Amino acid sequence: MKTPVFVQLHRDSAEHIRQELIHGLTADAQPGGATVSPKFLYDALGSRLFEAITELPEYYPTRTEAAIFRVHARAMSQAVPKDATLIDLGAGNCGKAAGLFGAFCPRRYVAVDISVDFLRATLDMLQRQYPSMEMVGIGLDFSQALDLPAELGQPGAGPRVLFYPGSSIGNFSPAQALVFLRQVREACGPLAGSGLLIGVDLVKDATELEAAYDDTLGVTAAFNRNLISNVNRLVGTDMRLADWAHLALFNRLESRIEMHLVAQRDLTVRWPGGQRAFSRGERIHTENSYKWTVAGFSKLLLEAGFAEPLVWTDAPTADAGRFAVMWAGA
Ligand SMILES: C[S@@+](CC[C@H](N)C(=O)[O-])C[C@H]1O[C@@H](n2cnc3c(N)ncnc32)[C@H](O)[C@@H]1O
């Protein structure tokens, strides 16, 4: 049996992470006030809570995307090159990529994620299921730059299939998404056949969207509030879980779901060397999840340098779909 190779890239220093978080927490001047990047939702517990979210009846994206992969696997396998290096961005539990191994027959699987301990454990398990596949785990925060190791382009590595499912692209604003997709296009490398397979959540009714991010069992609330424990650990803040409530709302003007933590009373958050007062009702903005139209996202892919994408959705016509999977050749 092969063993997965792990590479940890560009880990920010603890002080750099602390400064980034303090900057966000004290950012009164920004529209919307305090912010914390959604990447801080994913400590080891956050990754497990996200797995639980994907099982919830209200959380349609995972199920809908899985159904699209199931129904259109054959058509996808005709577009996506075989024997490629499959590079899974924000791999999580690696389950979606593993589900496509049969259709795409990759020669190598590269899983990239910021949540390194979780990734290590899942990749070890996956290797036992696929003992002869070459597997590489990369610990990387790609929110600043998608710098993949040069060795991935070694001779004979085959074309590259960049895989970015789950509509994680929605965490980026449209301008940031364009910058990121250009980096993904670059990361596809020069070999013919390479490209990007991406899952994109589509604009829909606000009630369905808000329920998906505020389920009745409260798992998404726990996922959002777990960020408080992670920030306390990373910054030394003294935030109490009981003081913060989960809020999810659809901002139609921006076409995005927003997640916030809302202060339940007037309070002061303290950390070594600083503090910040929050009034009751004041928010910390923790995640955006932009919703796209098929036409809008196809245009973005073209602007980023990809070819006209192939599009599969859960409806007979793309416009009626709730979720889209797109293959864009590089
Ligand atoms: C919404 S989950 C999606 C997981 C899986 N790909 C899926 O579709 O079910 C987002 C994943 O991206 C990872 N992630 C979030 N921000 C990241 C960043 N800045 N750099 C690398 N990985 C990140 C998280 O740890 C998590 O595993």
PDBQT file of the ligand as one rigid body, heavy atoms in Angstrom, charges set to zero:
ROOT
HETATM    1  C1  LIG A 401     -17.669  24.249   2.494  1.00  0.00    +0.000 C 
HETATM    2  S1  LIG A 401     -16.357  23.155   2.882  1.00  0.00    +0.000 S 
HETATM    3  C2  LIG A 401     -16.359  22.117   1.441  1.00  0.00    +0.000 C 
HETATM    4  C3  LIG A 401     -15.758  20.762   1.675  1.00  0.00    +0.000 C 
HETATM    5  C4  LIG A 401     -15.863  19.806   0.466  1.00  0.00    +0.000 C 
HETATM    6  N1  LIG A 401     -15.028  20.251  -0.630  1.00  0.00    +0.000 N 
HETATM    7  C5  LIG A 401     -17.296  19.728   0.011  1.00  0.00    +0.000 C 
HETATM    8  O1  LIG A 401     -17.599  20.259  -1.062  1.00  0.00    +0.000 OA
HETATM    9  O2  LIG A 401     -18.110  19.127   0.741  1.00  0.00    +0.000 OA
HETATM   10  C6  LIG A 401     -14.947  24.169   2.592  1.00  0.00    +0.000 C 
HETATM   11  C7  LIG A 401     -13.609  23.456   2.744  1.00  0.00    +0.000 C 
HETATM   12  O3  LIG A 401     -12.562  24.369   2.348  1.00  0.00    +0.000 OA
HETATM   13  C8  LIG A 401     -11.584  24.459   3.367  1.00  0.00    +0.000 C 
HETATM   14  N2  LIG A 401     -11.099  25.854   3.377  1.00  0.00    +0.000 N 
HETATM   15  C9  LIG A 401     -11.787  26.951   3.770  1.00  0.00    +0.000 A 
HETATM   16  N3  LIG A 401     -11.033  28.056   3.601  1.00  0.00    +0.000 NA
HETATM   17  C10 LIG A 401      -9.849  27.636   3.085  1.00  0.00    +0.000 A 
HETATM   18  C11 LIG A 401      -8.658  28.316   2.698  1.00  0.00    +0.000 A 
HETATM   19  N4  LIG A 401      -8.553  29.648   2.808  1.00  0.00    +0.000 N 
HETATM   20  N5  LIG A 401      -7.623  27.589   2.216  1.00  0.00    +0.000 NA
HETATM   21  C12 LIG A 401      -7.729  26.223   2.109  1.00  0.00    +0.000 A 
HETATM   22  N6  LIG A 401      -8.836  25.531   2.458  1.00  0.00    +0.000 NA
HETATM   23  C13 LIG A 401      -9.885  26.222   2.936  1.00  0.00    +0.000 A 
HETATM   24  C14 LIG A 401     -12.296  24.083   4.646  1.00  0.00    +0.000 C 
HETATM   25  O4  LIG A 401     -11.417  23.582   5.631  1.00  0.00    +0.000 OA
HETATM   26  C15 LIG A 401     -13.301  23.042   4.159  1.00  0.00    +0.000 C 
HETATM   27  O5  LIG A 401     -12.763  21.750   4.171  1.00  0.00    +0.000 OA
ENDROOT
TORSDOF 0
